Amino acid sequence: MLKSDGFNLWANAYDKSVNLSEEANEYPFAGYKDVLGTIYQIIKKGNGNKILDIGFGTGILSKKLYDDGCDIYGIDFSEKMIEIAKSKMPNAALIQYDFTKGLPDSIINETFDFIICTYAIHHLDHPQQVAFIQKLLQLLTKNGAVLIGDVAFQTQNELEKCKKESGNLWDQDEVYPIIDQFKADFPNMEYQQISFCSGVLIFKQ
């Protein structure tokens, strides 16, 4: 189960931690900015501007979309990260909620053009990830998409290689998407690999 205390303590240093990992081209954040940039470009090329960001953290990606005039909804369970994001996006609808328990009632009656989730779905195990994505697909508008950016691998062997090379850096508590495992439930999904340990998963109705 997620514990918000650790994320609250990490909130102020989160962006710096990400940058250090990315600049060193190390797991887990190698390719982080390109993952976010890829999702941003998909949204900008698509139609619609109503966005749900699940696990938005300090609002790095949401803020850019917010500044472009998108209607931003967000779910995060860290009070401190919400506080930081709210200062950047005062008119966004940001909700404190633990998405590992599902979706808040105020969200399930809405529809969205894009639902994004970056570096967060790994808090669910694989069956939970599948069920969660299926639930999110029901909230999309006609031509919408669920966009997931995270540590991800095409195969289990690629994951095991990264795990071995990462040594003590590897987070044993996180369950990273393996594309081959998703194909059975989502045969039409798309995957864009970004770095040796990251990529963007694209799901449509």
C-alpha positions as CSV (number, residue, x, y, z in Angstrom):
1,M,0.0,0.0,0.0
2,L,1.2,3.5,-0.7
3,K,2.2,5.7,2.2
4,S,1.8,9.4,1.7
5,D,4.3,10.4,4.4
6,G,7.3,9.3,2.3
7,F,6.0,11.2,-0.7
8,N,5.3,14.3,1.4
9,L,8.9,14.3,2.6
10,W,10.2,13.8,-0.9
11,A,8.0,16.4,-2.5
12,N,10.3,19.4,-2.3
13,A,13.3,17.4,-3.6
14,Y,11.4,15.3,-6.2
15,D,12.2,17.3,-9.3
16,K,15.9,17.5,-8.3
17,S,16.1,13.7,-7.7
18,V,14.5,13.1,-11.1
19,N,16.9,15.4,-12.9
20,L,20.0,13.8,-11.3
21,S,18.9,10.3,-12.3
22,E,18.0,11.4,-15.8
23,E,21.2,13.3,-16.4
24,A,23.2,10.3,-15.4
25,N,21.1,8.1,-17.8
26,E,20.4,5.8,-14.9
27,Y,17.4,3.7,-13.9
28,P,14.7,4.7,-13.0
29,F,14.5,8.2,-14.6
30,A,16.6,7.7,-17.8
31,G,14.5,9.3,-20.6
32,Y,12.1,11.0,-18.1
33,K,11.8,14.3,-20.0
34,D,11.4,12.5,-23.3
35,V,8.6,10.4,-21.8
36,L,6.8,13.5,-20.7
37,G,7.6,15.2,-24.0
38,T,6.2,12.3,-26.0
39,I,2.9,12.3,-24.1
40,Y,2.7,16.1,-24.4
41,Q,3.1,15.9,-28.2
42,I,0.5,13.1,-28.5
43,I,-2.0,15.3,-26.7
44,K,-1.1,18.4,-28.7
45,K,-1.6,16.5,-32.0
46,G,-5.0,15.1,-30.8
47,N,-8.4,16.7,-30.4
48,G,-9.7,17.8,-27.1
49,N,-8.3,19.4,-24.0
50,K,-9.9,17.8,-21.0
51,I,-7.2,15.9,-19.2
52,L,-7.1,13.7,-16.2
53,D,-3.6,13.3,-14.7
54,I,-3.3,10.3,-12.3
55,G,-0.4,10.6,-9.8
56,F,0.5,14.1,-11.1
57,G,3.1,14.7,-8.4
58,T,4.5,18.3,-8.5
59,G,2.6,18.9,-11.8
60,I,5.5,19.0,-14.2
61,L,3.5,17.8,-17.2
62,S,0.1,19.0,-16.2
63,K,1.5,22.6,-15.7
64,K,2.6,22.7,-19.4
65,L,-0.8,21.5,-20.5
66,Y,-2.5,23.9,-18.1
67,D,-0.6,26.8,-19.6
68,D,-1.8,25.7,-23.0
69,G,-5.4,26.1,-21.9
70,C,-6.2,22.5,-21.1
71,D,-8.9,21.7,-18.5
72,I,-6.9,19.8,-15.9
73,Y,-8.2,17.3,-13.4
74,G,-5.8,15.4,-11.2
75,I,-5.5,12.7,-8.6
76,D,-2.6,12.4,-6.2
77,F,-2.4,11.1,-2.6
78,S,0.4,13.4,-1.3
79,E,-0.9,16.5,0.3
80,K,2.4,18.2,-0.1
81,M,2.7,17.5,-3.8
82,I,-0.8,18.7,-4.3
83,E,0.1,21.9,-2.5
84,I,3.0,22.4,-4.9
85,A,1.0,21.6,-8.0
86,K,-1.9,23.8,-6.9
87,S,0.4,26.8,-6.6
88,K,1.3,26.2,-10.2
89,M,-2.3,25.5,-11.4
90,P,-4.7,27.3,-9.2
91,N,-7.8,26.6,-11.4
92,A,-7.1,22.9,-11.8
93,A,-9.4,20.4,-10.1
94,L,-6.8,18.5,-8.0
95,I,-8.1,15.7,-5.7
96,Q,-6.3,14.0,-2.9
97,Y,-6.9,10.3,-3.3
98,D,-5.1,7.0,-3.4
99,F,-5.7,5.6,-6.9
100,T,-4.6,2.1,-5.7
101,K,-8.1,2.0,-4.2
102,G,-9.7,2.9,-7.5
103,L,-11.1,6.3,-8.6
104,P,-13.0,8.9,-6.5
105,D,-16.7,9.3,-7.0
106,S,-16.2,12.8,-8.4
107,I,-14.2,11.4,-11.3
108,I,-16.2,8.4,-12.4
109,N,-19.0,10.5,-13.8
110,E,-16.7,12.6,-15.9
111,T,-15.3,11.9,-19.4
112,F,-11.8,12.9,-20.6
113,D,-10.1,13.4,-23.9
114,F,-6.8,12.1,-22.5
115,I,-6.0,10.3,-19.3
116,I,-2.3,10.4,-18.4
117,C,-0.4,8.5,-15.7
118,T,3.4,9.0,-15.5
119,Y,5.7,7.1,-13.1
120,A,2.8,6.0,-10.9
121,I,1.1,2.8,-12.3
122,H,4.0,0.7,-11.0
123,H,2.4,1.0,-7.6
124,L,-0.1,-1.6,-8.8
125,D,0.6,-5.3,-9.6
126,H,0.0,-6.5,-13.2
127,P,-3.6,-7.7,-12.7
128,Q,-4.4,-4.5,-11.0
129,Q,-2.8,-2.5,-13.8
130,V,-4.9,-4.3,-16.4
131,A,-8.2,-3.8,-14.4
132,F,-7.3,-0.1,-13.8
133,I,-6.6,0.6,-17.4
134,Q,-9.9,-1.1,-18.4
135,K,-11.7,1.2,-16.0
136,L,-9.9,4.3,-17.3
137,L,-10.9,3.4,-20.9
138,Q,-14.5,3.7,-19.9
139,L,-13.9,7.4,-19.0
140,L,-12.6,8.4,-22.4
141,T,-14.4,10.5,-25.0
142,K,-14.9,8.9,-28.5
143,N,-11.4,9.4,-29.8
144,G,-9.6,9.6,-26.5
145,A,-6.6,7.7,-25.2
146,V,-5.0,6.6,-22.0
147,L,-1.3,7.5,-22.0
148,I,1.0,5.8,-19.5
149,G,4.7,6.8,-19.2
150,D,6.8,4.8,-16.8
151,V,9.7,2.5,-16.3
152,A,8.7,-0.2,-18.8
153,F,10.2,-3.1,-20.8
154,Q,9.2,-5.0,-23.9
155,T,10.0,-8.4,-22.3
156,Q,10.7,-9.9,-18.9
157,N,14.3,-10.6,-20.0
158,E,14.9,-6.9,-20.6
159,L,13.5,-6.1,-17.1
160,E,15.8,-8.7,-15.5
161,K,18.8,-7.3,-17.3
162,C,18.1,-3.8,-16.1
163,K,17.4,-5.1,-12.6
164,K,20.8,-6.9,-12.5
165,E,22.7,-3.8,-13.9
166,S,20.9,-1.4,-11.5
167,G,22.0,-3.3,-8.4
168,N,21.0,-1.5,-5.2
169,L,19.2,1.2,-7.1
170,W,16.4,-1.3,-8.1
171,D,13.1,-0.7,-6.3
172,Q,11.8,-4.2,-5.3
173,D,8.4,-2.8,-4.4
174,E,7.5,-1.4,-7.8
175,V,5.9,-3.5,-10.6
176,Y,6.9,-2.2,-14.0
177,P,4.8,-2.7,-17.2
178,I,6.1,-5.4,-19.5
179,I,4.6,-4.9,-22.9
180,D,4.4,-8.6,-23.9
181,Q,2.2,-9.2,-20.8
182,F,-0.2,-6.5,-21.8
183,K,-0.8,-7.7,-25.4
184,A,-3.2,-10.5,-24.3
185,D,-5.6,-8.0,-22.7
186,F,-4.9,-5.1,-25.0
187,P,-4.0,-6.4,-28.5
188,N,-4.3,-3.0,-30.1
189,M,-2.2,-1.1,-27.6
190,E,0.8,0.8,-28.9
191,Y,4.2,1.2,-27.2
192,Q,6.9,3.8,-27.8
193,Q,10.2,2.9,-26.2
194,I,12.0,6.0,-25.0
195,S,15.1,4.8,-23.1
196,F,16.6,1.4,-22.1
197,C,14.2,1.5,-19.1
198,S,11.3,3.7,-20.0
199,G,8.5,4.1,-22.6
200,V,5.0,5.3,-23.3
201,L,2.0,2.9,-23.5
202,I,-1.0,4.1,-25.5
203,F,-4.5,2.6,-25.0
204,K,-7.6,3.4,-27.0
205,Q,-11.2,2.2,-26.8
